[in-house]
Amino acid sequence: MKKIDAIIQPFKLDEVKAALMAIGIDGMTISEVRGHGRQKGHKEAYRGQEYNIDLLPKIKLEMVVPGQRSEEVIEALARAAQTGKIGDGKIFISDVSEAVRIRNGDRGEAAL
């Protein structure tokens, strides 16, 4: 099993969810987060005063998928989230050794 964490632009969330649902992935956790990468934010003006916005709004998706489907999920997610501009985000993949469904005790991929 693989855990996939993706940081994406907020306006791409609906496209990403639709792309994942189209390939049969419907279990995910979505959080509103703030952060920055290489671009380190940007400058804005408010009432004539210039200030730095260094923590930009992003969306974090978390999901655990069977290992054999991870590449398919990563490709669909990246394709849907991509704009080609700086700040598109990142995808992080890690191994998951065990999963347990609390309701009935299912373990492993059966718990997904």
C-alpha positions as YAML, in Angstrom:
chain: A
units: angstrom
residues:
- id: 1
  name: MET
  ca: [0.00, 0.00, 0.00]
- id: 2
  name: LYS
  ca: [1.13, 3.55, -0.73]
- id: 3
  name: LYS
  ca: [0.21, 6.81, 0.95]
- id: 4
  name: ILE
  ca: [-0.04, 9.68, -1.49]
- id: 5
  name: ASP
  ca: [0.12, 13.25, -0.18]
- id: 6
  name: ALA
  ca: [-0.47, 15.96, -2.76]
- id: 7
  name: ILE
  ca: [-0.25, 19.72, -2.34]
- id: 8
  name: ILE
  ca: [-2.21, 21.46, -5.11]
- id: 9
  name: GLN
  ca: [-3.65, 24.82, -6.09]
- id: 10
  name: PRO
  ca: [-7.11, 25.38, -4.51]
- id: 11
  name: PHE
  ca: [-8.80, 26.09, -7.86]
- id: 12
  name: LYS
  ca: [-7.71, 22.67, -9.19]
- id: 13
  name: LEU
  ca: [-9.47, 20.66, -6.44]
- id: 14
  name: ASP
  ca: [-12.65, 19.89, -8.40]
- id: 15
  name: GLU
  ca: [-10.67, 18.73, -11.45]
- id: 16
  name: VAL
  ca: [-8.43, 16.52, -9.31]
- id: 17
  name: LYS
  ca: [-11.38, 14.96, -7.45]
- id: 18
  name: ALA
  ca: [-13.15, 14.26, -10.75]
- id: 19
  name: ALA
  ca: [-10.01, 12.67, -12.24]
- id: 20
  name: LEU
  ca: [-9.55, 10.43, -9.20]
- id: 21
  name: MET
  ca: [-13.21, 9.42, -9.10]
- id: 22
  name: ALA
  ca: [-13.03, 8.60, -12.82]
- id: 23
  name: ILE
  ca: [-10.40, 5.93, -12.07]
- id: 24
  name: GLY
  ca: [-12.29, 4.59, -9.05]
- id: 25
  name: ILE
  ca: [-10.49, 6.41, -6.22]
- id: 26
  name: ASP
  ca: [-13.03, 7.94, -3.86]
- id: 27
  name: GLY
  ca: [-11.41, 7.72, -0.42]
- id: 28
  name: MET
  ca: [-9.35, 10.80, 0.38]
- id: 29
  name: THR
  ca: [-8.82, 13.41, 3.06]
- id: 30
  name: ILE
  ca: [-8.71, 17.05, 1.99]
- id: 31
  name: SER
  ca: [-7.30, 19.90, 4.09]
- id: 32
  name: GLU
  ca: [-6.86, 23.60, 3.50]
- id: 33
  name: VAL
  ca: [-3.23, 24.44, 4.23]
- id: 34
  name: ARG
  ca: [-0.79, 27.32, 3.74]
- id: 35
  name: GLY
  ca: [2.79, 27.18, 2.55]
- id: 36
  name: HIS
  ca: [5.33, 28.06, -0.08]
- id: 37
  name: GLY
  ca: [7.98, 26.41, -2.16]
- id: 38
  name: ARG
  ca: [10.66, 27.98, -4.29]
- id: 39
  name: GLN
  ca: [8.52, 30.98, -5.20]
- id: 40
  name: LYS
  ca: [8.47, 32.09, -1.53]
- id: 41
  name: GLY
  ca: [5.19, 33.95, -1.92]
- id: 42
  name: HIS
  ca: [4.58, 37.25, -3.65]
- id: 43
  name: LYS
  ca: [4.09, 40.96, -2.97]
- id: 44
  name: GLU
  ca: [0.70, 42.67, -2.83]
- id: 45
  name: ALA
  ca: [-0.44, 46.23, -2.25]
- id: 46
  name: TYR
  ca: [-3.26, 47.13, 0.13]
- id: 47
  name: ARG
  ca: [-4.28, 50.74, 0.63]
- id: 48
  name: GLY
  ca: [-1.02, 51.93, -0.85]
- id: 49
  name: GLN
  ca: [1.08, 49.76, 1.45]
- id: 50
  name: GLU
  ca: [3.15, 46.95, -0.07]
- id: 51
  name: TYR
  ca: [3.56, 43.72, 1.89]
- id: 52
  name: ASN
  ca: [4.74, 40.16, 1.36]
- id: 53
  name: ILE
  ca: [2.38, 37.21, 1.20]
- id: 54
  name: ASP
  ca: [4.76, 34.39, 2.09]
- id: 55
  name: LEU
  ca: [2.32, 31.61, 3.00]
- id: 56
  name: LEU
  ca: [0.04, 30.91, 0.06]
- id: 57
  name: PRO
  ca: [-3.25, 28.98, 0.33]
- id: 58
  name: LYS
  ca: [-3.00, 25.39, -0.92]
- id: 59
  name: ILE
  ca: [-5.02, 22.18, -0.72]
- id: 60
  name: LYS
  ca: [-3.54, 18.99, 0.72]
- id: 61
  name: LEU
  ca: [-4.96, 15.65, -0.40]
- id: 62
  name: GLU
  ca: [-4.09, 12.47, 1.46]
- id: 63
  name: MET
  ca: [-5.01, 8.96, 0.34]
- id: 64
  name: VAL
  ca: [-3.83, 5.40, 0.76]
- id: 65
  name: VAL
  ca: [-4.07, 3.20, -2.33]
- id: 66
  name: PRO
  ca: [-3.08, -0.36, -3.23]
- id: 67
  name: GLY
  ca: [0.56, -0.46, -4.34]
- id: 68
  name: GLN
  ca: [-0.25, -1.71, -7.85]
- id: 69
  name: ARG
  ca: [-2.54, 1.32, -8.47]
- id: 70
  name: SER
  ca: [-0.19, 4.00, -7.16]
- id: 71
  name: GLU
  ca: [1.33, 4.99, -10.54]
- id: 72
  name: GLU
  ca: [-2.12, 5.26, -12.14]
- id: 73
  name: VAL
  ca: [-3.29, 7.51, -9.28]
- id: 74
  name: ILE
  ca: [-0.16, 9.67, -9.39]
- id: 75
  name: GLU
  ca: [-0.45, 10.19, -13.15]
- id: 76
  name: ALA
  ca: [-4.17, 11.09, -12.98]
- id: 77
  name: LEU
  ca: [-3.58, 13.45, -10.07]
- id: 78
  name: ALA
  ca: [-0.61, 15.19, -11.70]
- id: 79
  name: ARG
  ca: [-2.38, 15.54, -15.05]
- id: 80
  name: ALA
  ca: [-5.47, 17.11, -13.42]
- id: 81
  name: ALA
  ca: [-3.50, 19.45, -11.11]
- id: 82
  name: GLN
  ca: [-1.02, 20.75, -13.69]
- id: 83
  name: THR
  ca: [-1.25, 24.30, -15.03]
- id: 84
  name: GLY
  ca: [2.37, 24.54, -16.20]
- id: 85
  name: LYS
  ca: [3.01, 27.55, -13.97]
- id: 86
  name: ILE
  ca: [5.10, 27.87, -10.83]
- id: 87
  name: GLY
  ca: [3.24, 26.81, -7.69]
- id: 88
  name: ASP
  ca: [1.41, 23.80, -9.17]
- id: 89
  name: GLY
  ca: [2.42, 21.77, -6.12]
- id: 90
  name: LYS
  ca: [4.06, 18.48, -5.20]
- id: 91
  name: ILE
  ca: [3.15, 14.81, -4.75]
- id: 92
  name: PHE
  ca: [4.80, 12.76, -2.01]
- id: 93
  name: ILE
  ca: [4.61, 8.94, -1.94]
- id: 94
  name: SER
  ca: [5.39, 6.76, 1.05]
- id: 95
  name: ASP
  ca: [4.92, 3.11, 2.01]
- id: 96
  name: VAL
  ca: [2.15, 2.08, 4.40]
- id: 97
  name: SER
  ca: [2.78, -1.13, 6.30]
- id: 98
  name: GLU
  ca: [-0.74, -1.68, 7.65]
- id: 99
  name: ALA
  ca: [-4.27, -0.28, 7.56]
- id: 100
  name: VAL
  ca: [-7.14, -1.20, 9.89]
- id: 101
  name: ARG
  ca: [-10.82, -0.37, 9.38]
- id: 102
  name: ILE
  ca: [-12.09, 0.55, 12.83]
- id: 103
  name: ARG
  ca: [-15.71, -0.46, 12.16]
- id: 104
  name: ASN
  ca: [-15.10, -4.17, 11.54]
- id: 105
  name: GLY
  ca: [-11.37, -4.80, 11.96]
- id: 106
  name: ASP
  ca: [-10.57, -5.36, 8.26]
- id: 107
  name: ARG
  ca: [-6.82, -5.17, 7.68]
- id: 108
  name: GLY
  ca: [-4.51, -4.40, 4.79]
- id: 109
  name: GLU
  ca: [-5.99, -3.52, 1.39]
- id: 110
  name: ALA
  ca: [-9.39, -4.82, 2.53]
- id: 111
  name: ALA
  ca: [-9.50, -1.84, 4.92]
- id: 112
  name: LEU
  ca: [-9.15, 0.64, 2.07]
...
